[in-house]
Amino acid sequence: MTWGVGIIGSGPGVAALHAPTLVRTGGDFRLVHVSDAGSGRAAAIAERFGARASTGIDALLADPEVDVVAICSPPALHAEHVRASLAAGRRAIFCEKPLADTAQDAELLVAECAAVGALLVVGTNHLFDPAWGRATHHLNALEGRISSVTVTLCLSPNDRYHALTMGEPLPSAPPAKRPPLDLDDPEQSAAIVRQLVAGLGVHDLPLVRDLVPGGPEVLWARPVPPIGFDLALRANGALVRFTTVMLPEGADSLWRVSVATAGARVEVEFPPPFVHVGGARTTVRDAQGVQTVYPIDRRDGYEVEWRALAALLRGEAAMEYDELRADASFVTAIADGAAEAVRDGAVRDRAVPDRAVREDDARRGAVRAGSVR
């Protein structure tokens, strides 16, 4: 059976990721409808894939050919659009990450889906990448306690990769008017870090929860210029470190998750976003220095997450509402904790007495001059 998909949202991610991915699902899905908020981009995407286009969500939700609703709208609208899809009688929903802004709202959404038996997949594509299953297989086989998890993320401009998949550019939207970033402002810094953890860290935080479940403790969090964050957690005795920066120009993206145990290191390097070059690369280095590099799977996480929804629709897999709820709670708890740590750090910095600052500066000067060993 082939299910018709209606996509709410028409940004470059829809054009470069989800619309092309539906073509690669072996006939499980086909794109039948795309909606936008008035930008005109839905029509451009729909034309490329033989679908219909509309503005707003009403026409899409009333379309009898839409079996599955894919919610790819801005994150602040995800909860509203999930509820609108349920109210319209849809019982299969794909929602881009994050599911909701708060843990409470995410829990309510999952409960509302469970109450009517609606199938829900959240697009945490790294969790679905075949390479992650291979990595966790090795970690389980090693049976060693995980000592550290490191996530390194350097993102180059998305436009570099949009063009690889989309070909002709979409109609451009008017640039958003935003005030200049002031990382010295603790409230603005906290808001930026929270948004980045919830919007970027969400790719890999469900992976972290798989490895070191339980209640994590935020050790520190700070913004990284021009836009990024540095975050450290402690969970189950392991140190978890996220270092993320988005650059206006520069080298290709780097997205790597490294997991260390007493006997080995497992690295998973994900391809840049918005391109279809297969899954991540898994490398295992054992305590004797032997390195094993596994071939890249032709499927990527974007394809596998849609195939997972197809398996749910066919009754071949169980709908695990508790896992969705736990992942959402884990992500929002860390995002909230990171924001609070940024505020606390700013308060502590401002509270340092002037004399202590002068003494510290003098000591640094002495070290640079070589008079202190």
GUKEZA-56197 format. One line per 3 residues: number of its first residue (from 0); their letters; for each residue x, y, z of N, C-alpha, C, CB. Coordinates in steps of 0.2 Angstrom, whole numbers. Glycine has a CB too. Layout:
<torpas>
NUM) A) X:Y:Z:X:Y:Z:X:Y:Z:X:Y:Z; ...
</torpas>
This chain:
<torpas>
0) MTW) 4:-6:0:0:0:0:4:6:0:-5:0:6; 2:11:-4:5:18:-4:1:23:0:7:20:-11; 4:26:5:1:32:9:2:38:6:3:31:16
3) GVG) -3:43:5:-2:49:3:0:54:9:-8:52:0; 5:58:8:8:62:13:7:70:11:16:61:13; 4:73:16:4:81:16:9:84:20:-4:83:17
6) IIG) 13:88:18:18:91:22:16:99:23:25:91:18; 16:100:30:14:107:32:21:110:33:10:107:39; 23:115:29:29:118:29:32:118:22:34:115:34
9) SGP) 36:123:20:39:123:13:46:126:13:34:127:8; 50:125:19:56:128:19:61:123:15:59:128:26; 68:125:15:73:121:11:73:114:14:79:125:12
12) GVA) 72:113:20:72:106:23:67:102:20:71:106:30; 61:104:18:56:100:15:58:99:8:49:104:15; 61:104:4:63:103:-3:69:99:-3:64:110:-6
15) ALH) 74:99:1:80:96:1:80:89:4:86:100:4; 76:88:9:76:82:13:70:78:12:76:84:21; 64:80:15:58:76:15:55:74:9:53:79:20
18) APT) 54:79:4:51:78:-2:55:73:-6:50:84:-6; 62:73:-7:66:68:-11:66:62:-7:73:71:-12; 66:62:0:66:55:3:60:51:2:67:57:11
21) LVR) 54:54:2:48:50:1:48:46:-6:42:55:0; 52:49:-11:53:45:-17:57:39:-16:56:50:-22; 61:39:-11:66:33:-10:63:28:-5:72:36:-7
24) TGG) 57:28:-3:54:24:2:51:17:-1:49:27:6; 53:16:-7:51:10:-11:43:9:-12:53:4:-6; 40:15:-13:33:15:-14:28:15:-8:31:9:-18
27) DFR) 31:16:-2:27:16:4:23:23:4:32:15:10; 26:28:2:23:35:2:24:39:-4:27:39:8; 20:43:-5:20:48:-11:18:55:-8:16:46:-17
30) LVH) 21:60:-10:19:67:-9:13:69:-13:25:72:-10; 8:71:-9:2:73:-13:0:80:-11:-4:69:-11; 2:83:-6:0:90:-4:6:94:0:-7:90:0
33) VSD) 7:100:-2:12:104:2:8:111:3:18:105:-2; 9:113:10:6:120:11:12:124:14:1:119:17; 11:131:13:15:136:16:11:141:20:19:139:10
36) AGS) 14:146:22:11:151:26:10:157:22:15:153:32; 11:157:15:10:162:11:16:164:7:8:168:15; 21:160:8:28:162:4:28:161:-3:33:158:8
39) GRA) 23:156:-5:23:154:-12:28:148:-13:25:160:-16; 32:146:-8:37:140:-9:33:134:-10:42:140:-4; 27:133:-7:24:126:-8:22:125:-15:17:126:-4
42) AAI) 20:129:-19:19:128:-26:25:126:-30:16:134:-29; 31:129:-28:37:127:-32:39:120:-30:43:132:-30; 38:118:-24:40:111:-21:35:106:-24:40:110:-14
45) AER) 28:108:-24:23:103:-26:24:102:-34:16:106:-25; 26:107:-38:27:106:-45:32:101:-47:28:113:-48; 37:101:-43:43:96:-44:41:89:-43:49:98:-40
48) FGA) 36:88:-38:35:81:-36:27:79:-38:36:80:-29; 24:83:-42:18:81:-44:12:81:-39:18:74:-47; 13:86:-34:8:87:-29:4:93:-29:12:86:-22
51) RAS) -1:94:-25:-5:100:-25:-2:105:-19:-12:98:-23; -3:111:-20:-1:116:-15:-6:120:-13:5:120:-19; -6:123:-6:-11:127:-4:-7:132:2:-16:123:0
54) TGI) -11:137:4:-8:141:9:-12:140:16:-9:149:7; -9:140:21:-12:138:27:-13:130:28:-19:141:28; -16:128:33:-17:121:34:-23:118:33:-15:119:41
57) DAL) -29:122:32:-35:119:31:-36:115:25:-40:125:31; -34:117:19:-35:113:13:-31:107:13:-33:117:7; -25:107:16:-21:101:17:-25:96:21:-14:102:19
60) LAD) -27:98:27:-30:93:32:-37:91:29:-31:97:38; -40:94:24:-47:92:21:-46:88:15:-51:98:20; -39:87:13:-38:83:7:-39:76:8:-31:85:4
63) PEV) -43:73:5:-45:66:6:-39:61:4:-51:63:3; -34:63:0:-28:59:-2:-23:60:4:-26:61:-8; -23:64:9:-18:65:14:-19:59:19:-18:72:17
66) DVV) -15:54:19:-16:49:24:-11:51:30:-14:42:22; -6:54:29:0:55:34:1:63:33:6:51:32; 1:66:39:3:73:40:10:73:42:-2:77:44
69) AIC) 14:77:38:21:78:40:22:86:42:26:77:34; 23:87:49:24:93:51:31:96:51:21:94:59; 32:100:46:39:103:45:38:111:46:42:101:39
72) SPP) 34:113:50:33:120:51:38:123:56:26:122:53; 39:129:57:43:132:63:42:128:69:43:139:64; 47:127:73:46:123:80:40:126:84:52:123:83
75) ALH) 39:132:85:34:135:89:27:133:87:35:142:89; 26:130:81:20:128:78:19:121:79:19:131:71; 24:117:80:23:110:80:17:107:84:29:107:82
78) AEH) 17:109:90:11:107:95:4:109:92:12:110:102; 4:115:90:-3:117:87:-5:113:81:-2:124:85; 0:111:76:-1:107:70:-2:100:72:5:108:65
81) VRA) 1:97:77:-1:90:79:-8:90:81:4:88:84; -10:95:85:-17:95:88:-22:96:82:-18:100:93; -20:100:77:-25:101:72:-25:95:67:-22:107:67
84) SLA) -20:91:67:-20:85:63:-24:80:66:-13:82:62; -24:79:73:-28:75:76:-35:76:76:-26:74:84; -37:83:77:-44:85:76:-47:84:69:-44:93:78
87) AGR) -42:84:64:-45:83:57:-45:75:56:-40:86:52; -44:71:61:-45:64:60:-39:60:58:-50:62:56; -33:63:57:-27:60:55:-24:56:60:-22:65:52
90) RAI) -22:50:59:-20:45:64:-13:43:62:-24:39:65; -9:46:58:-2:45:57:1:52:55:-1:40:50; 6:53:60:9:60:60:17:59:60:7:64:66
93) FCE) 20:63:56:27:63:56:29:71:58:31:62:49; 32:72:64:34:78:66:41:79:67:30:79:73; 43:85:64:50:87:64:52:88:72:52:93:60
96) KPL) 58:88:73:60:89:80:61:97:81:67:86:82; 60:99:87:57:96:93:50:95:93:59:100:99; 47:91:96:40:89:96:36:95:99:38:83:100
99) ADT) 39:98:105:35:104:108:41:108:112:30:102:113; 39:114:114:43:119:117:45:117:124:41:126:117; 40:113:127:41:111:135:40:104:135:36:115:139
102) AQD) 42:101:141:41:94:142:34:93:144:46:92:148; 31:98:147:24:97:149:19:96:143:21:102:153; 21:101:138:17:100:132:18:94:127:18:107:127
105) AEL) 25:92:127:26:86:124:23:80:127:34:85:124; 23:80:133:19:74:137:12:74:135:20:75:144; 9:80:135:2:81:133:1:78:126:-1:88:134
108) LVA) 5:80:122:4:78:115:4:71:114:9:82:110; 9:68:117:10:60:117:4:57:119:17:58:120; 1:60:125:-5:57:128:-11:57:124:-6:60:135
111) ECA) -11:63:120:-17:64:116:-16:59:110:-17:72:113; -10:58:107:-10:53:102:-11:46:104:-2:54:99; -9:45:110:-10:38:113:-18:37:114:-6:37:119
114) AVG) -21:42:116:-28:41:118:-32:39:112:-31:48:121; -30:42:106:-34:40:100:-31:35:95:-35:46:96; -25:32:98:-21:27:94:-18:30:88:-26:22:92
117) ALL) -16:36:88:-12:39:82:-5:37:83:-13:47:83; -2:36:77:5:34:76:9:41:75:6:30:70; 14:41:79:18:47:79:26:46:79:17:51:85
120) VVG) 29:48:74:36:48:73:39:55:73:38:44:66; 44:56:78:48:62:78:54:61:74:49:64:86; 56:66:70:61:66:65:68:67:68:60:71:60
123) TNH) 70:63:73:77:63:76:81:58:71:77:61:83; 83:61:66:86:56:60:92:53:62:87:60:54; 96:56:67:102:52:69:101:46:73:107:57:73
126) LFD) 95:46:77:93:40:80:91:34:76:87:42:85; 89:36:70:87:31:65:92:29:60:81:34:61; 98:32:60:103:31:56:106:24:57:109:36:56
129) PAW) 107:19:52:109:13:53:116:12:56:110:9:46; 120:17:56:126:17:59:126:18:67:131:23:57; 120:21:69:119:21:76:118:14:79:114:26:78
132) GRA) 114:10:76:112:4:78:119:-1:78:107:0:73; 123:0:73:130:-3:73:134:-1:79:133:-2:66; 134:5:80:138:8:86:136:5:93:138:16:86
135) THH) 129:5:94:126:3:100:127:-5:101:119:4:101; 127:-8:95:129:-16:95:136:-17:98:128:-19:88; 141:-13:96:148:-14:98:148:-12:105:152:-9:94
138) LNA) 145:-6:107:145:-4:114:142:-9:119:142:2:115; 137:-12:117:134:-18:121:138:-24:121:127:-20:118; 142:-25:116:146:-31:116:152:-30:120:148:-33:109
141) LEG) 154:-24:121:160:-22:125:159:-23:132:163:-15:123; 153:-22:134:151:-23:141:155:-19:146:151:-30:143; 158:-13:144:162:-9:148:158:-3:150:168:-7:145
144) RIS) 159:0:155:156:6:157:158:12:153:157:8:165; 153:16:151:155:22:146:157:27:151:148:24:142; 163:30:149:166:35:153:165:42:150:174:34:153
147) SVT) 164:43:143:163:49:141:159:49:134:169:53:140; 155:54:133:152:55:126:154:62:124:144:53:127; 156:63:118:158:69:115:154:70:109:165:70:114
150) VTL) 151:76:108:147:78:102:151:84:99:140:79:103; 153:84:93:157:89:90:153:91:84:164:88:89; 151:97:84:146:99:78:149:106:76:139:100:80
153) CLS) 151:106:70:153:113:66:149:113:60:161:113:65; 144:118:59:140:118:54:141:124:49:132:119:56; 143:122:43:144:128:38:137:130:36:148:125:32
156) PND) 136:135:32:130:138:30:126:133:26:131:144:25; 119:132:28:115:127:25:114:128:18:108:128:29; 114:134:15:113:135:8:118:131:4:114:143:6
159) RYH) 124:130:7:129:126:3:126:119:1:136:125:7; 122:116:6:120:109:5:113:109:2:120:106:11; 109:115:3:102:115:0:103:114:-8:99:122:2
162) ALT) 108:118:-10:108:118:-18:110:111:-21:114:123:-20; 114:107:-17:116:101:-19:110:96:-21:120:97:-14; 104:97:-17:99:93:-18:93:96:-21:96:90:-11
165) MGE) 92:102:-20:86:106:-23:87:108:-30:84:112:-19; 93:109:-33:94:112:-39:92:119:-40:90:107:-44; 86:120:-43:84:127:-43:82:130:-37:78:128:-48
168) PLP) 84:136:-35:82:138:-28:74:140:-28:86:145:-27; 72:139:-21:65:141:-20:64:148:-20:63:138:-13; 58:151:-21:56:158:-20:59:160:-13:49:159:-21
171) SAP) 62:166:-13:65:168:-6:60:172:-2:71:172:-8; 60:170:4:56:174:9:59:180:11:54:170:15; 56:186:13:59:192:15:63:190:21:54:197:17
174) PAK) 69:193:22:73:191:27:70:194:34:80:195:26; 71:189:39:68:191:45:72:197:49:68:185:50; 68:201:52:72:207:55:73:205:62:67:213:55
177) RPP) 79:204:64:81:202:71:86:207:74:84:194:71; 85:208:80:90:212:83:97:209:83:88:214:90; 103:213:83:109:210:83:110:206:90:115:215:83
180) LDL) 114:200:89:115:196:95:120:199:100:118:189:93; 119:199:106:123:202:111:124:196:116:120:208:115; 130:193:115:131:187:120:134:189:127:137:183:117
183) DDP) 134:196:128:136:198:134:129:199:138:139:205:134; 124:199:135:117:199:139:115:192:141:112:202:134; 115:191:148:114:184:150:107:181:148:114:184:157
186) EQS) 102:186:148:95:183:145:95:181:138:90:188:147; 98:185:134:99:183:127:103:177:126:101:189:123; 109:177:129:113:171:129:110:165:131:120:172:133
189) AAI) 106:165:136:102:159:139:97:157:134:99:161:146; 94:162:131:88:160:126:92:157:120:84:166:124; 97:160:117:101:157:112:103:150:113:107:161:110
192) VRQ) 106:149:119:108:142:121:103:137:121:112:142:127; 97:139:124:91:135:125:89:133:118:86:138:129; 88:138:114:85:136:107:90:132:103:85:143:103
195) LVA) 97:133:104:101:128:100:101:121:103:108:131:100; 101:120:109:101:114:112:94:110:110:101:114:120; 89:114:110:82:111:108:82:110:101:76:115:111
198) GLG) 85:114:97:85:113:90:90:109:86:84:120:87; 96:109:89:102:106:86:104:100:91:108:110:85; 105:101:97:106:96:102:101:90:102:107:98:109
201) VHD) 95:92:100:90:87:100:92:81:95:83:90:98; 96:82:90:98:77:85:101:71:89:103:80:80; 105:73:94:110:68:97:108:67:104:117:70:97
204) LPL) 104:71:108:102:69:115:99:63:115:98:75:117; 94:61:111:91:54:112:96:48:111:86:53:106; 102:50:108:107:45:107:111:45:114:112:47:102
207) VRD) 112:51:117:115:51:124:110:47:129:116:58:126; 104:48:128:99:45:133:100:37:133:92:47:132; 101:35:126:102:28:125:108:25:129:102:26:118
210) LVP) 113:29:129:120:27:132:120:28:139:125:31:128; 118:34:142:118:35:149:112:38:151:124:41:150; 107:33:152:100:35:154:100:37:162:95:29:154
213) GGP) 95:41:163:94:43:170:94:51:170:100:41:174; 94:54:176:94:61:176:101:64:176:91:63:183; 102:68:170:109:71:169:109:77:173:110:72:162
216) EVL) 115:79:175:117:85:179:121:90:174:121:84:185; 118:96:173:122:101:169:127:104:173:117:106:167; 134:103:171:139:105:174:141:112:172:145:101:173
219) WAR) 140:114:166:141:121:164:138:121:157:149:123:163; 137:127:155:134:129:148:136:136:147:126:128:147; 138:138:141:140:144:139:139:145:131:147:146:141
222) PVP) 137:151:129:137:153:122:144:153:119:133:159:120; 144:151:112:150:151:108:149:156:102:153:144:106; 153:161:101:152:165:96:155:162:89:156:172:97
225) PIG) 152:164:83:147:168:82:140:166:85:146:170:75; 138:159:83:132:156:86:134:149:88:126:157:81; 133:147:94:135:140:96:134:140:103:142:138:94
228) FDL) 136:134:106:136:133:113:141:127:115:129:131:116; 143:128:121:147:123:124:144:120:131:155:126:126; 143:114:131:138:111:136:142:105:139:131:110:133
231) ALR) 142:104:146:144:98:149:139:95:154:151:99:152; 138:89:153:133:85:158:137:80:161:127:82:154; 134:77:167:137:71:170:131:67:171:140:73:177
234) ANG) 131:61:169:126:56:169:128:49:170:121:56:163; 126:45:175:128:38:176:136:38:177:126:34:171; 139:43:179:146:43:180:150:45:174:148:36:183
237) ALV) 147:46:169:150:48:162:150:56:161:147:44:156; 155:58:158:155:65:156:153:66:149:162:68:157; 148:70:148:145:71:141:146:78:139:137:70:141
240) RFT) 150:79:133:152:86:131:149:87:124:159:87:131; 145:93:124:143:95:117:147:102:115:135:97:117; 150:102:110:153:108:107:150:110:100:161:108:107
243) TVM) 147:115:100:143:117:93:144:124:91:136:115:95; 146:125:85:146:131:82:144:132:75:154:134:82; 140:137:73:137:138:67:141:144:64:130:140:67
246) LPE) 145:142:58:149:147:55:146:150:49:156:144:53; 147:157:48:145:160:42:148:158:35:145:168:42; 154:155:36:158:153:30:163:148:33:161:159:26
249) GAD) 167:145:28:172:140:30:172:133:28:172:140:38; 175:129:31:175:122:29:168:118:29:180:118:33; 168:112:26:162:108:26:161:106:34:163:102:22
252) SLW) 154:104:34:152:103:41:155:97:44:144:102:41; 156:97:50:158:91:54:153:89:60:165:92:57; 151:83:60:146:81:65:148:74:67:139:81:62
255) RVS) 151:74:73:154:68:76:152:66:83:161:68:75; 150:60:84:148:58:91:154:52:93:141:55:91; 157:54:98:163:49:100:161:46:107:169:52:101
258) VAT) 161:40:108:160:36:114:166:32:117:153:32:114; 168:34:123:174:30:125:172:26:131:179:35:128; 175:20:131:174:15:137:182:14:139:170:9:135
261) AGA) 182:9:144:189:7:146:193:4:141:189:3:152; 189:0:136:192:-4:131:192:-2:124:189:-11:132; 188:3:123:188:5:116:185:12:115:183:0:112
264) RVE) 185:15:109:182:21:107:178:20:101:187:27:106; 172:22:101:167:21:95:166:28:92:161:17:97; 167:29:86:165:36:83:160:35:78:172:39:81
267) VEF) 155:39:78:150:39:72:150:46:69:143:38:75; 152:47:63:153:53:59:147:54:54:160:54:56; 143:58:56:137:59:52:138:64:46:131:62:56
270) PPP) 135:63:40:136:67:34:133:74:35:133:64:28; 135:79:31:132:85:32:124:85:31:135:90:27; 120:89:35:113:89:34:111:92:27:110:94:39
273) FVH) 105:90:25:103:92:18:106:88:12:103:99:17; 110:83:13:112:79:7:111:72:8:120:80:7; 111:68:3:109:61:3:115:57:0:102:60:-1
276) VGG) 119:55:5:125:52:3:126:45:7:131:56:4; 120:43:9:120:37:14:121:39:21:126:32:12; 122:34:25:122:35:32:128:37:35:120:29:36
279) ART) 129:37:41:135:39:45:140:34:44:134:41:52; 147:36:46:152:31:46:154:29:53:158:34:42; 154:23:54:156:20:61:163:18:61:151:15:63
282) TVR) 167:20:66:174:18:67:175:15:74:179:24:65; 178:10:75:179:7:82:187:6:82:175:0:82; 189:9:88:196:8:90:197:4:96:200:14:90
285) DAQ) 200:-2:96:200:-6:102:206:-4:107:200:-13:101; 207:-7:112:212:-6:117:219:-8:114:211:-9:124; 220:-12:109:226:-14:106:228:-9:100:226:-21:104
288) GVQ) 223:-4:99:225:0:93:222:-2:87:232:1:93; 219:-8:87:216:-10:80:210:-6:78:214:-18:81; 210:-3:72:204:1:70:200:-3:65:207:7:67
291) TVY) 193:-3:66:189:-5:61:184:0:58:185:-11:64; 184:1:52:180:6:49:174:2:45:184:11:44; 168:3:46:163:0:43:160:4:37:157:-1:48
294) PID) 158:0:32:156:3:26:149:7:27:154:-2:20; 149:12:23:143:17:24:137:14:21:144:24:21; 131:13:25:125:11:23:122:15:18:120:10:29
297) RRD) 119:13:12:116:17:7:110:21:10:114:13:1; 107:18:15:101:22:18:104:27:23:96:17:21; 100:33:24:102:37:29:96:38:34:103:44:26
300) GYE) 97:41:39:92:42:44:85:45:42:94:46:50; 86:49:37:80:52:34:75:47:31:82:58:29; 78:42:27:75:37:24:72:32:29:79:33:19
303) VEW) 76:30:34:74:25:39:69:27:43:80:23:43; 69:34:45:63:36:50:56:36:46:64:44:52; 56:37:39:50:36:36:48:29:35:51:39:29
306) RAL) 53:24:34:52:17:34:49:15:41:58:13:32; 52:18:46:49:16:53:42:18:53:53:20:58; 40:23:50:33:25:50:29:20:46:31:32:48
309) AAL) 31:18:41:28:13:36:27:6:40:32:12:30; 32:4:44:32:-2:48:26:-1:53:38:-3:51; 25:5:56:20:6:61:13:5:58:21:13:64
312) LRG) 13:8:52:6:8:48:4:1:46:7:13:42; 9:-3:44:8:-10:42:7:-15:48:13:-13:38; 8:-12:54:7:-16:60:13:-21:62:1:-20:60
315) EAA) 19:-19:59:25:-23:59:29:-21:65:29:-23:53; 28:-15:68:31:-13:74:27:-10:79:37:-7:72; 29:-9:85:24:-7:91:26:1:91:26:-10:97
318) MEY) 20:4:93:21:11:94:23:13:101:14:15:93; 29:15:102:32:16:109:31:23:112:39:14:109; 25:25:114:24:31:117:28:33:122:16:32:119
321) DEL) 30:29:127:34:30:133:41:33:130:35:24:137; 44:30:125:50:32:122:50:39:120:53:27:117; 45:41:116:44:47:114:44:52:119:38:48:109
324) RAD) 40:51:124:39:55:130:46:56:134:34:52:135; 49:50:135:56:51:138:61:55:135:58:44:140; 61:54:128:66:58:124:64:65:124:66:55:117
327) ASF) 58:67:124:56:74:124:58:77:131:48:75:123; 56:73:136:58:76:143:65:77:144:55:71:148; 69:72:141:76:72:142:79:78:139:80:66:139
330) VTA) 77:80:133:79:85:129:77:92:132:77:85:121; 71:93:134:69:99:137:72:100:144:61:99:137; 73:95:147:76:96:154:83:99:153:77:89:158
333) IAD) 87:96:148:94:98:147:94:105:144:98:93:142; 89:107:139:89:114:137:87:119:142:83:114:131; 83:117:146:81:122:152:87:122:157:75:119:156
336) GAA) 90:117:158:96:117:163:102:121:160:98:110:164; 103:120:153:108:124:150:107:131:150:109:122:143; 101:133:149:99:141:149:100:143:157:91:142:147
339) EAV) 98:139:162:99:142:168:106:142:170:95:137:173; 110:137:168:117:138:169:121:144:166:121:131:166; 118:146:160:121:152:157:119:158:161:118:153:150
342) RDG) 113:158:164:111:164:168:115:164:174:104:164:170; 116:158:177:120:157:184:127:159:183:120:150:186; 130:157:177:137:159:176:138:166:175:139:155:169
345) AVR) 133:170:172:134:177:171:133:181:178:128:180:166; 129:178:182:128:181:189:135:180:193:122:178:192; 138:174:192:144:173:196:149:177:193:146:166:195
348) DRA) 150:178:187:155:183:184:154:190:186:155:182:176; 148:192:186:147:199:189:148:200:196:140:201:187; 148:194:200:149:195:207:156:194:209:145:189:210
351) VPD) 161:193:205:168:193:207:170:200:209:172:191:201; 173:201:215:175:207:218:180:210:214:177:207:225; 180:217:213:185:220:209:192:219:211:184:228:209
354) RAV) 193:218:218:200:217:220:203:210:218:201:217:228; 198:205:218:200:198:215:201:198:208:194:193:217; 197:202:204:199:203:197:206:206:196:193:207:194
357) RED) 207:211:200:214:214:199:219:209:200:214:221:203; 218:206:206:224:201:208:225:195:203:222:198:215; 219:193:200:219:188:195:223:190:189:212:185:193
360) DAR) 221:196:187:224:199:181:232:200:182:221:206:179; 234:202:188:241:203:189:244:196:189:242:206:196; 241:191:192:244:185:192:245:182:184:240:180:196
363) RGA) 240:183:180:241:181:173:246:185:170:234:182:169; 247:191:171:253:195:168:259:192:171:252:202:170; 260:190:177:266:187:179:268:181:176:266:186:187
366) VRA) 262:177:175:263:170:172:266:171:164:257:166:171; 263:176:161:265:178:154:272:180:154:260:183:151; 274:184:159:281:187:159:286:181:162:281:193:164
369) GSV) 284:176:164:288:170:166:291:171:173:294:170:161; 288:175:177:290:176:184:287:171:189:289:183:186; 281:168:187:278:163:191:279:156:188:270:165:192
372) R) 280:151:191:281:144:189:276:140:192:288:141:190
</torpas>
